[in-house]
Amino acid sequence: MTNSHKIHHVDYAVVGSGIAGLRGAIELSAAGNVLVLAKSNLNDSAAAWAQGGIAVALSDEDEIGLHEQDTVNAGDGLCRPQAVALLVEEGPKYISQLIEWGTEFDRAGTKLAFTREAAHSRSRILHAHGDSTGREISRALLARAHSIPHLHLRAHAFTTELITESGRVTGLRFIDETDGTLHELHANAVLLATGGVGRLYRETTNPEVATGDGMGIAYDAGAVLSDMEFMQFHPTALAIQGAPRFLLSEALRGEGGVLRNIGLERFMKKYHEAQELAPRDVVARAIVSEMQRTQSTHVYLDMTKKSQEFLKKRFPR
Ligand SMILES: Cc1cc2nc3c(=O)[nH]c(=O)nc-3n(C[C@H](O)[C@H](O)[C@H](O)COP(=O)(O)OP(=O)(O)OC[C@H]3O[C@@H](n4cnc5c(N)ncnc54)[C@H](O)[C@@H]3O)c2cc1C
């Protein structure tokens, strides 16, 4: 403790206001009071940027066992079976809960509308407002969080370190970026939900907040980090020099988009039998190989089979 810090106490501290932090905070609020800290605006997160959708075995033509098998296959032997089972078995319950809490997924008539995406053998991707799925889920979770009296949210609170006593985390320190004041927050437990590290790369589709702070903070406090080599390189992003790498959703290929090299030839057949619907890592590597082979800086994502009207409605962003 230092004299220059303002001291606060809370039962549970949550760092991050993305989908993980908000959902965790709502759960923790059943056991005590909660403070959520975010280093930027509350809706500045990868979660709010997620476009294409969220996979869940909820449609009439789907089965949890199929979702499990597809996930294990896409993981190419690297998935933890228990983690996959948990995801696919509990997914339907938590998606239904998001709907109860006001998330408006797109519908075809009265039924939920499911899209096909790479590596899935069924149409099982729910989406919202076309390609604003993350923004809609974040909106519903924030509204839910705001409705809980003993759950508080603080924006522009940049967490810098964990406080430990005898090897146990007892709180954290943060800077209020609006006025530069220093704070100590003491808590029974701290949940780090600070998202990914995409911004460490020159080319990224991630928001500015994705700088891996939580991993650094945890490491400094003595945590063991694992699986750090698993980094998703999304196959398609807009390649315009000088412009941000706007992510071109997986759902574009799910809706029939095809990849062509600089000579306008389709090439995915050479790399995987599922072609454009192969797992993302396969498609990403195929694109790089094709760019190297043709000595070009980009490939094309051809959506010309779809009408302008369809594309504007399905992918308004
Ligand atoms: C463009 C894009 C499209 C995507 N599309 C999809 C999709 O269609 N389907 C899908 O399943 N996934 C998609 N994803 C991935 C998905 O968005 C993320 O996996 C998920 O949102 C991560 O949620 P999170 O809560 O862990 O982290 P985030 O949503 O990134 O939240 C991190 C939070 O931590 C806070 N934070 C970070 N450091 C600090 C600090 N030092 N102090 C205080 N606060 C801090 C941030 O301010 C933020 O509130 C997409 C990602 C991107 C970038």
The ligand as an SDF file (V2000), in Angstrom:
LIG
                    3D

 53 58  0  0  0  0  0  0  0  0999 V2000
  -13.0500   -7.9360  -35.6990 C   0  0  0  0  0  0  0  0  0  0  0  0
  -13.3550   -9.1460  -34.8520 C   0  0  0  0  0  0  0  0  0  0  0  0
  -14.3850  -10.0110  -35.2220 C   0  0  0  0  0  0  0  0  0  0  0  0
  -14.6810  -11.1370  -34.4320 C   0  0  0  0  0  0  0  0  0  0  0  0
  -15.7320  -11.9500  -34.8040 N   0  0  0  0  0  0  0  0  0  0  0  0
  -16.0650  -13.0020  -34.0070 C   0  0  0  0  0  0  0  0  0  0  0  0
  -17.2050  -13.8210  -34.3070 C   0  0  0  0  0  0  0  0  0  0  0  0
  -17.9160  -13.5970  -35.2810 O   0  0  0  0  0  0  0  0  0  0  0  0
  -17.5000  -14.8530  -33.4780 N   0  0  0  0  0  0  0  0  0  0  0  0
  -16.7350  -15.1290  -32.3650 C   0  0  0  0  0  0  0  0  0  0  0  0
  -17.0550  -16.0850  -31.6370 O   0  0  0  0  0  0  0  0  0  0  0  0
  -15.6590  -14.3700  -32.0490 N   0  0  0  0  0  0  0  0  0  0  0  0
  -15.3170  -13.3200  -32.8340 C   0  0  0  0  0  0  0  0  0  0  0  0
  -14.2330  -12.5420  -32.5050 N   0  0  0  0  0  0  0  0  0  0  0  0
  -13.4720  -12.8850  -31.2890 C   0  0  0  0  0  0  0  0  0  0  0  0
  -14.2110  -12.3850  -30.0490 C   0  0  0  0  0  0  0  0  0  0  0  0
  -14.6200  -11.0500  -30.2490 O   0  0  0  0  0  0  0  0  0  0  0  0
  -13.2950  -12.4680  -28.8240 C   0  0  0  0  0  0  0  0  0  0  0  0
  -12.7980  -13.7780  -28.6840 O   0  0  0  0  0  0  0  0  0  0  0  0
  -14.0530  -12.1190  -27.5480 C   0  0  0  0  0  0  0  0  0  0  0  0
  -14.8310  -10.9720  -27.7360 O   0  0  0  0  0  0  0  0  0  0  0  0
  -13.0970  -11.8920  -26.4040 C   0  0  0  0  0  0  0  0  0  0  0  0
  -13.8410  -11.3820  -25.3090 O   0  0  0  0  0  0  0  0  0  0  0  0
  -13.1220  -10.9400  -23.9820 P   0  0  0  0  0  0  0  0  0  0  0  0
  -14.1870  -10.4820  -23.0490 O   0  0  0  0  0  0  0  0  0  0  0  0
  -12.2260  -12.0470  -23.5360 O   0  0  0  0  0  0  0  0  0  0  0  0
  -12.1420   -9.7270  -24.4060 O   0  0  0  0  0  0  0  0  0  0  0  0
  -12.4920   -8.2870  -24.9820 P   0  0  0  0  0  0  0  0  0  0  0  0
  -13.8440   -8.2590  -25.5660 O   0  0  0  0  0  0  0  0  0  0  0  0
  -11.3570   -7.8550  -25.8420 O   0  0  0  0  0  0  0  0  0  0  0  0
  -12.5070   -7.3620  -23.6820 O   0  0  0  0  0  0  0  0  0  0  0  0
  -11.3150   -6.9870  -23.0420 C   0  0  0  0  0  0  0  0  0  0  0  0
  -11.6450   -5.9490  -21.9890 C   0  0  0  0  0  0  0  0  0  0  0  0
  -10.5190   -5.7900  -21.1270 O   0  0  0  0  0  0  0  0  0  0  0  0
  -10.2820   -4.4110  -20.9170 C   0  0  0  0  0  0  0  0  0  0  0  0
   -8.8610   -4.2350  -20.5620 N   0  0  0  0  0  0  0  0  0  0  0  0
   -7.7630   -4.6830  -21.2150 C   0  0  0  0  0  0  0  0  0  0  0  0
   -6.6460   -4.3380  -20.5540 N   0  0  0  0  0  0  0  0  0  0  0  0
   -7.0500   -3.6540  -19.4480 C   0  0  0  0  0  0  0  0  0  0  0  0
   -6.3730   -3.0170  -18.3690 C   0  0  0  0  0  0  0  0  0  0  0  0
   -5.0380   -3.0010  -18.2740 N   0  0  0  0  0  0  0  0  0  0  0  0
   -7.1210   -2.4040  -17.4180 N   0  0  0  0  0  0  0  0  0  0  0  0
   -8.4730   -2.3810  -17.4850 C   0  0  0  0  0  0  0  0  0  0  0  0
   -9.1650   -2.9590  -18.4890 N   0  0  0  0  0  0  0  0  0  0  0  0
   -8.4640   -3.5920  -19.4520 C   0  0  0  0  0  0  0  0  0  0  0  0
  -10.6850   -3.7520  -22.2250 C   0  0  0  0  0  0  0  0  0  0  0  0
  -10.9080   -2.3670  -22.0310 O   0  0  0  0  0  0  0  0  0  0  0  0
  -11.9610   -4.5510  -22.5320 C   0  0  0  0  0  0  0  0  0  0  0  0
  -13.0460   -4.0180  -21.8100 O   0  0  0  0  0  0  0  0  0  0  0  0
  -13.9110  -11.4120  -33.2730 C   0  0  0  0  0  0  0  0  0  0  0  0
  -12.8780  -10.5470  -32.9010 C   0  0  0  0  0  0  0  0  0  0  0  0
  -12.6030   -9.4220  -33.6680 C   0  0  0  0  0  0  0  0  0  0  0  0
  -11.4960   -8.4850  -33.2330 C   0  0  0  0  0  0  0  0  0  0  0  0
  1  2  1  0
  2  3  1  0
  2 52  2  0
  3  4  2  0
  4  5  1  0
  4 50  1  0
  5  6  2  0
  6  7  1  0
  6 13  1  0
  7  8  2  0
  7  9  1  0
  9 10  1  0
 10 11  2  0
 10 12  1  0
 12 13  2  0
 13 14  1  0
 14 15  1  0
 14 50  1  0
 15 16  1  0
 16 17  1  0
 16 18  1  0
 18 19  1  0
 18 20  1  0
 20 21  1  0
 20 22  1  0
 22 23  1  0
 23 24  1  0
 24 25  2  0
 24 26  1  0
 24 27  1  0
 27 28  1  0
 28 29  2  0
 28 30  1  0
 28 31  1  0
 31 32  1  0
 32 33  1  0
 33 34  1  0
 33 48  1  0
 34 35  1  0
 35 36  1  0
 35 46  1  0
 36 37  1  0
 36 45  1  0
 37 38  2  0
 38 39  1  0
 39 40  1  0
 39 45  2  0
 40 41  1  0
 40 42  2  0
 42 43  1  0
 43 44  2  0
 44 45  1  0
 46 47  1  0
 46 48  1  0
 48 49  1  0
 50 51  2  0
 51 52  1  0
 52 53  1  0
M  END
$$$$
